[in-house]
Amino acid sequence: MTRWGEPFRESGALAKAEVVDQAQIAIVVIDRFSLLRYWNPYARELFGFVGGRDYVGLSLLDIGIHESDREHASQLARRVLRGEPWEGTFAVLKGDSTWIHVRAQAVPMHDNAGEIDGIALIAREALRSGRVEEQYGLLERIGSRLASSLEFDSTVKGVAGILVPQFADHCFIDLYDHDRLVRQVSVHAEGWSPPPRTWFDVGDEVRYPERHFVTQAMRRLETVVSSDYLYENSPNDRSDRVSRQVGVTSAIAAPLRARGEVLGVLTLALSGLSPRQKSTYGGFDRDLVGAIASRVALAIDNARLFEEERSTALAFQNSLLPSHFPPLDGLTLAHRYLPAGPLQAHGHGVQTQVGGDFYDAIPLSAGRVGLVIGDVEGRGPHAAAVMGQLRAALRAFAQADREPADILRELDEWVRQLGTPDGNGGVWIPSVSCLYMVYDAWSRELSYANAGHASPLLITSESVDALDLEVTDRMLGVRARGGSGEDIVYHQADLRLPLGATLVMYTDGMVDRRPVGGRADPERALARLTERVAEVADKDVEQIAEAAVHSVPGELDDDTALLVVRTHSEELALREGWFPSEASTVGAARHLAADTFKDWGVDRDQAELACLLVSEIVTNVVIHATPHPVHREFTGSGVLDSESPLDPGGAADEFDEDWSDLLEAVAEEDESSDDPGDKEFLLRLRRGASAVWVEVFDHDLRLPRIRSAAADDEGGRGLYLVEQLASRWGSRPTPDGKAVWFEMPMHGDAGVEEAEKDDEE
């Protein structure tokens, strides 16, 4: 060949394919869909293709591009397919599990018609050549990596992963913890690790000699390069010996400063661990590392501030949710709360956001339990504040034994009062989904009202399916067109759970997770959740909860609340009886209670106290119960009674005390009554694991209250006695009257100690 462009005259000229095969640069060809079509031998070596594996047709991303750079590589493909060349650096995990950084150029390939039908990628390993443009590329990469993470560990480890082995064989980051300098990162090339007790390890307090180059860098607040006198002033003899053995030739120390404060120091070193063209650092390297240290210090400071903010936010969030529940008869619970990931707020950086998802399990009267799951619209402090107030209000309504539908009506009004101005003259009112259920473990009956929340999963011995909820009403805070709210009615329904059933109650954050680079698919996510829960259906509730929260992969764009409730009937018993409201039946009711407590193994002293209280509340019922049943109906507009009390003017006759001295008069009244059977009451006794409950149902609508009896009053101390002797007591309205109840432990203090001793033996 005499001139450029002329062919070789010799017969042994190289063919084009042979030139490409022998080129010491990687050449990769991909089609319009980013699928691999060709690579030369050097590309196989550079990217670490596993021998024997057929990579044709695999995605460009499958050659080992780091997950954090995949979007970068996808942008590369889209840009080149538009006809624009591209040049940049990205990280690759080779087939032998080692990391490299690759500098690549990509150009479009055209077919015979001039259409772009692929991409040619030319690549080489970056940084080891010492080229200045590659070092500037390193600075750009570090900036991109630091900008993509606000978590402290990933920030400092990510920087070390970029610097080693392309720019250094050793990377150390030491940060101050109060007045102690502690090693946070220690990364070495080729998977090498220093022998124990030679170089400082992660977590060790680091102390450098006074004249050590790292000490000088921190004292002068400038980047220092050390080569000629590197082995002088080593921290100890063992450290010096290992440095010589590994062949350390040059090092740079750069102080990490942010907001005028020294956070620590970044140290890089070259050694014989990996081959490279340069063995010592120079002035340009010093300036480059100084610039890197400035960015690293700012990122570390931001990460610390972010973690502090996030910790505060999560502590606030967790304080609004129950951390544990008391033992509940007939139920075993597990709960989880998963905060959402950081929120990218345009113009305000990345912000930690608390959320409005909540759950609860509320002990109610006579061993019943209120189960709650809900989600306040939006994220941020306002959503969390609404959630906290809502949960507190719900607890208050529930512990007053309000009906589920009635509670949701009250909560709907409560949410409206928590609205905030929207800036347009109106009021922004958050939408809240809420499912409130009352479970009776003895009857397995579940009463519920639902304000637009997803149905829980029901786990039985045969299947895992969504619980069939008959009623689902509008979310709290949502009004119909016109805004009057008169058509907002919350309904109530009942169902019976199968024996041993388990409920998985969750918020929509569980199924709205977004796959990396994709979109959320709630239906598919729910199918995965159901499938995963079915696999562990026979495990305990903690294992079910753990499997559920990890069942759907993807980004947590919304916080998630989860409550797993398993029902069981061990140690539960119930006995009840109807009695006419006559003076003579007080003894019969007490006799039933005494026999029942004896059969259930209640301590003698506790049984006597309980029987005394049974006498008190039964006596009050005999005195005050109405002669005719009155039906009460809970409707959307309130409580409607089918019949008013017989004596509306008798306001002074309140159900508020024990008038034992009136039993005689009641007995005389009963004798003269034409139909004494019109008045009757139900005595219901329940046994749990460690307590008994007594309930008395009658047809009187008036709820009891305690009144203060004067010193010379003959009555008025019945309910006061109940309050003093019972663990808890109360009353609640029922559809046809009311129920008065109290709770007593089965064993006194001595009995509890004896039971615990038996359990230990």
C-alpha positions, 0 to 999 in steps of 0.5 A: 500500500503506497497511499491511504485507501489503496489495497495491500499488494501482497497476497497475505493481506488481512481481511476485514474480519481478521482486523476486527478480531485482532483489535485490542478494543472491544467492538459490540453490535446490537440491533434496534431492540438493544439485543446483542448480535456480534462481539469481537474476542476483545469484547469477550475478554473485556466484559468477561463473557462466560465461555460456552454461553450463547449471548446472541439475542440477549439484551445489552443490559445482560452483559453485566451493566450495574443496576444503577447504570442501566437507565444510563445504558438505555438512554444511550441506546435511545439517543443513538437510535435517533442518529446521535453519537454517544460517549460515556462511562459505565460500570460492568460486573464481569463474569468472574465477579470483578468490577471494571469501568468501561469507556464507550463510544456508540454510533448508529449503523445504517442499512442499505436504505439508509435507515438506522437498524443497529448500534456499534459500540466501541469500548475499552477499560477506563482510567488505567491508562491515565488519560486526562479525559478519562479522569474527568469522566471519573469525576463526572461518574462520581458526581452522578453516583453521589447524586443518586443516593442519600443513604450513608452506607451506599454513598460511601461504598459507592464512591469506593467502588468507583475509585477502586481499581480504576484509579486506586488499589486501596481506598479508605474513608475515615469519619469523625464520630464526635472526637474519634476518627473511625474507619467507615470504608476499606476497599482493596483491588483484586479482592485482597484483604490486609492481614488482621491487626495490621491496617485499620479495619472498618469500625476501628478507631484510627490514629495516625502519627503526628507527622503522617501525611494523612495528619498533615492533610487534615491539619493543613486542610489541603490534599497531600500526595506522598510517594518518596517518604511514604513508609516514614511515620507508619502507624505501627510496624505491622502496618509498615510491613504489610505496606511494603509487602503489597508494594504501596508506591503512592498515596493521596489524602484529602480532607472531607469538609462540608459547611466549614466542618471537617468530617474526616479524610479520604485516602487513596493508594497505588500498589502492586495489586493491579497492573497499570501504566502509572505507579505514582500520583502527580499534581493533576491527580492531587487536584482531581482527588481534592475535587472528588473529596469536596463532592464526597464530603457534601454527599456524606453531609447530605446523607447524614442530614437526610438520615437524621431527618428520616429517623425523626420522621419515622419516629414520628410515624411510629409514635402514631401507630401501636408498637404492640397489642395486649393479649386478645382472647381468640386472636393472634396478631402480627403487624408491619409498617413499611415507610415509602422511599424518599420522594423526589420533590421538584425544586425541593430535592429529595424529601423523606415523607411520612404517610397516613396508613394505619392499623389497630386492634382495640379491646372492646367489651366482653372480650370482643375486638375492633380491627382497623385498617386504613389509608389517608390520601397523600403523603407528608406531615399533614397526612400523618397528622390526619392519621394520628387524629383519626386513629385516636378518634376511632379508638374513642368511638370504638371503646364507647362500643359504638356500632361500626357504621355509626363510627364511620359516620362520625369519622366522616364528619371528623375528617371534614373538620381536618381540611386545609385551605387549597389556595383557591378559596376552597378547602382540601379534604383528604380522602380516607379509606377505612375498614372497621370490623368487630370480632366476637371470638366466641361466636366467630361473628364479624360485624363491619362497615367499610369506607372504600377499603380493599377486602382483606385476604381470608385464609382457610384450610382450603383456600386463600381468597378475598373476604367477601364483603357485602357492603362497601361505601364511599371513602371518608371525606368524600361528598356526593355532587352538591356537597350536602352529604345527605346521601352519604350512608354507611351500612353495616353487615355481619358474617361468620368466619370459618373455624381457624380462619386468618385475615390479612388486612393491608393498604394499597401500598402493598399492591401498588409497588412499581417494578424497576423501570416499569409501572405498577400492576395492582391486579398482578401484584394482588395475585402474587400476594395471594400466591405467596400467602398461600404458600405459608398459610399453615405457618404462624402469623409472623411468618405470614406477615413477613412473606406478605410484605416481601411478596411483591417486588418493586419500589415503595412509592407509598407506605404500607400497613399490614395486619395479620389476624388469626382466629382460634377458639382454645380456652374459650367457653360460654354459658348463658341463660334467660331469666324473668325480671323478678326479685326471686331470679337474682339468686338463680342468676347468681347460682348459675354464675357460681356453678359456671365459675367453679367449672371453669376453675376460677379462683374461689376469691375471684369467683365470690367477687364476680358473683357479688358483682353479678348480684349488683348488675342483675338487681339493677336490671330487675329494678329498672328494666322496662316492661315492654321490649323496645326495638332500636334500629341504627340507620344512616340518619341516626338511631331510631327507637320503635317505642319510647320509654313508658314514663318519659317524664320520669327523668329522675328515675335514672339507671345509675345505682343499686337500689337493693332496698327496692327489691321488695317493692319490685316483688310486690309489683311483679305479683300484681302484674298481669303478665310478669313474663314481659320483663326478662333479661339474659345473663351471658358468661364468657371465659378467656385465657385468663379472665371471665366476662359477665354480660347482662342484656335487657330491653331498657334503652337507658345506659347506666352511670355512676352517681355519688351517694351521700353518706346517709343514702341507703343505695346508689353504691352498686355501680361504684362497687362494680367499678372498684372491684372489676378490672373493667366495666361498661355498657353499650346499646344493642339493637333492642336495648342495652348490655351491661358488662364487667371483666374479672381475672380468673386468678388473683395474684397468688393464683397467677404466681402459681400458674406461672410456676406450673408453666415453668415446671 
